[in-house]
Amino acid sequence: MIAVSPLVWAEDAVSPPNSTKTTPANTINLARLAAVLQAATDRKQSGDEVILKKDAYIHGRPTGEATKGNVLPAGTVLRKSKRQIVNANGSWRHIETRDGINGWMYELDLDP
């Protein structure tokens, strides 16, 4: 909660950070922050987010011959969908970056 105070105070510059004054703006900002934090926690617990193990291309389709998009660096956090395809080219997972870019990646490139 201590880390939240400066963020809330920046929105409500009338009250100093140590003020006990609660305004509607403070209440709304705290409610929004709580909702965002809960959603992030839920996604992480449900296993929707994975980390890219190594630099890898996003593919337009789940095949090695598909058009290659951007190369994402190792360590990129991705949201995986439930869409998975296993074919002669391997196991593929449909993913989306935090920036909204989506496509297919080899399942082996993703760290659960």
Secondary structure, 3 states (H helix, E strand, C coil): CCCHHHHHHHHCCCCCCCCCCCCHHHHHHHHHHHHHHHHHHHHHHHCCEEEECCCEEEECCCCCCCCEEEEECCCCEEEEEEEEEEECCEEEEEEEECCCCEEEEEHHHEEC
